[in-house]
Amino acid sequence: MRGDEARVVGAFSKWLRLQGWVVQTEVRFADIVASRGDARLIAEAKGRTTEVGLDVDTMYGQLLRRMDVKDDKPVTYAVVVPDEARAAACRVSRDVRKALGVAVYVVDLDGRVEEVQT
């Protein structure tokens, strides 16, 4: 993990830990795997890039490959992006994200994390 992606992963991991999650990075090709009780979260992250749309589309594809419909524990999947990539991450409609169990999180330059509701 290089450059701005490491910043995004670090800020999101810190935010999760503050909310009681146990966080691991780079697990079975996933950027972030976290657990809290029976709940699990699997996330892919991207940093600031010159090809935001393409990189966000790639990230969604990577996340889809991590999905396991046979998992018997609750799993939330997430895409985590810098603030500049918010619009690109939301090009996948809210209804589709909801059906797939995918949340969108945005990390600003100061490391603050926001879950996108649109």
Secondary structure as UniProt FT lines:
FT   HELIX           3..18
FT   TURN            19..20
FT   STRAND          22..27
FT   TURN            28..29
FT   STRAND          30..36
FT   TURN            37..38
FT   STRAND          39..45
FT   HELIX           52..66
FT   TURN            69..70
FT   STRAND          75..82
FT   HELIX           83..85
FT   HELIX           86..89
FT   TURN            90..91
FT   HELIX           94..100
FT   STRAND          102..107
FT   TURN            109..110
FT   STRAND          113..115
//
